[in-house]
Amino acid sequence: MPEPQATAFTPQKTSARRGSEPKQERSARTRQRVLRGAAELFTERGFRHTSVKDVADRVEMTKGAVYFHYPTKEALAVAIVEEHYAHWPKMLDEITREGLGPLDTAVRMLERAATAFQEDVVVQAGARLQLERPQIDAELPTPYVDWIALLESLLTSAQEAGELRPGVVPAKAARSLVSAFFGSQHVSDVLSGRADVVTRWQDLSELLFRAIRAD
């Protein structure tokens, strides 16, 4: 199938001040430990109600050690959002290697994303931090646009391959799928702490893709 649109899931780099780059394996492991601890707290409490001391306590380090890797709370938030976004191109590469058609690639991508939102605390934290963007004094990427671009590209390829029902407009369908997916994971977050993201999306996905798939 044609390659998905090149601009989908472009690397996200923001302007927050960063700590020292890890030069050794041990330093890199420590950095990831701090990042995961911060992700857990941001998911549980949000950005405003989490301090650097909270993060240090969670990972059993001193504040100074945390500041060495992430000089501000904003830098921690930015790093988590960047890692959240880095998850999707890796996933897309893995799914593309399965050799599915474009429509089934879209189905599989959203299925696996639902699993990530249910199980991966960095993905969960990145989503919450995006919602809390007005509280964070750092530039964060605009959410959803890469997902819309990817799905529109896949659905356009699906249309060319005769996989879509006549009359389906790829751009409109892509926007609807993104709204439905992120709406369902948000409802799951509010009602069950994302414990049922996968089952909620399975139900909704079956309905939506049946509506656009060619007979």
N, C-alpha and C positions, 0 to 999 in steps of 0.2 A: 504494500500500500504506500501512498505518498507519505513522506516524512511529515510529522506534525509541524505546525508553524514554528519557525525558528525562534520567534520572539517570546513564545510561551515559556514561562518559568525562567526568565533571564535572571542571572545572579543578582542578588540584592545586596548592595553595599550602602550603608548609611553613614552619617557624618558624626556620630557620637565619638568622643575621645576614647581610645582603647588602651588596654594595658600592654605589657610586653608580650611579643609573640613567643609561644612556647618553642624552645629550641631543642628540648630533650624529651624523650618519651615520658619520663616521670612528670615533667612540667605539663605536658599535654594531658596526661591523665588527671592531674590535679585541676586543670582548667575545666575539663569535662565534668568532674565531680562537683565543682562549684556551680557550673551551668545547670546541671541537673537538680541540685538542691534549690537553686533560685527558681527553676521552672516549677518544681513542686509547690513552692510557697506562692508564686504568682498565680498558679492555678487555684490554689486553695483560698488565698486571701485577696488577690489582686495587687496591682502595682502600688497603689497609695498606702496600703496597710502592710506592706512588707519593707523592712529596712535591711541595710547591708549587715547589721548585727544579727538580724534574724537569719540571714543566709549563712553567716559565719557559724552561728550556733547549730544550724541544721546540719552542716557538713563537718562540724567539730574542728573548726579552724579559727584563727584569730582574724579580727577585722583587717588587720594589716596584710595578712596573707591573701585575703579576698581582694583587697584594693590593689595588690600587686598585679593581679590578673585582670581585674575589672575596676578601673579607677573611680567609677560612679555607678549608682544604681541604674542610671539611664544606659550606661554601657552594657550592663547585664541584660537589660530588656532588649536592647538592639541585637545583642549576640543571640538571644533566644529566638527573636523574630527571624533573623537571618538563617538560623539552623532550621526553623520551621519551614521556610521557603526552600531550603536546600534539599529537604526531604522529597519534594515532588519531582524534580527532574531525574533523580536516581530511580524513583519508582517508575516513571515514564520509560526510562531506558530499559528497565527489566521487563516491563509489559510489552514494549515494542519488539523485544527479542522473542516473544512467544509466537509471533507471526499471525496474530489475529487480524480479522478485518477491521476497518476503522470504527464501525459502530460497536463491535464487541470490545475494542480497545477502550472506547469511552466508558462502556459498562464496567469493565474490569478496573479502570483507573478510579472510578468513583467507589466501587466496592472496596478496593484496598485503602482508599482515603478514609472511608468510614471506619475501617478497622484501626487505622492510625489515630483517628480522633478518639476512639474508644480506649486505646491501649497505650499510646505514646504521650508521656507527660510533656515533652517539649512541644509537640504539635498542639496539645491542649493549651499550654501556656502561651504559645505564639498567637493562637486564636483569641484568647482573652486579652492579651496585650494590644492586639489590633483594635478591639472594641474600646479599649481604654486609652486610645491614642491622644485625646485631648489632655490627659493628665500627665503625659510623658514629654519632657522637654528634650525631644530628639526627633529627627526626621525619620519616619517609618514609611515603607512602601504602601501604596494604595492597595487595599485588599481586593480580591475577586477578579481583577482585570485579567490576570494571567490565566486563571481557570476559564474565563469566558473565551479568551483567545484560543486556548488549546481545544476546547470542546467545539467551537465554531470550525476550526481547522479540520478536526476529525469528522464532524458532521457534514462538512462540505465534501470531503473525500467519500463519505458514506453515500451521499446523494449521487455523486458521479459513478459510484459502483452499483447503483440501483438498490441500495439497502434501506432507503428512507421511503416512507409513504408519500405518494404524490401530494404536493401542496405544502409540505413541511419546509419552512424557511430556516436554514442552519443557524443564522445569527439569532433569530428569535428563540429557537429551541435551546441554543446554548445558554442564553440568558435565563431562560426558564429553569433549566437543569441546575444551574449554579444557585439560583434563588432557592430552589427546592432543597438542594443538598445542604447548603449552609443554614437554611431555616430549620431543617430537620435536626441537624446536629445541635443547634442552639436550643431548640425545644427539649431535646434529650438532656442537654446540660442543665437546664432549669429544673426539669422534672425528675431526673434520675442520676444527675452527676455524670452523664454520658455513658451510663452502664448499658443502655439499650440503643446506642447509635446504630450499630450494625443491623439489628432487626428492624428498626424504624426505617432505615434507608432501603433495606431489602423490599419492604412492602411498597414504599413510594417508587423505588426504581422500577419494579415490575410494572406498575401502572403507567409510568411516564414513558418508558422505552417501548411498551406495547403500543402506545399511542402514536409513536413516530416511526416504528419499524415497518418496513414493507411486508405485506402479506406473503 
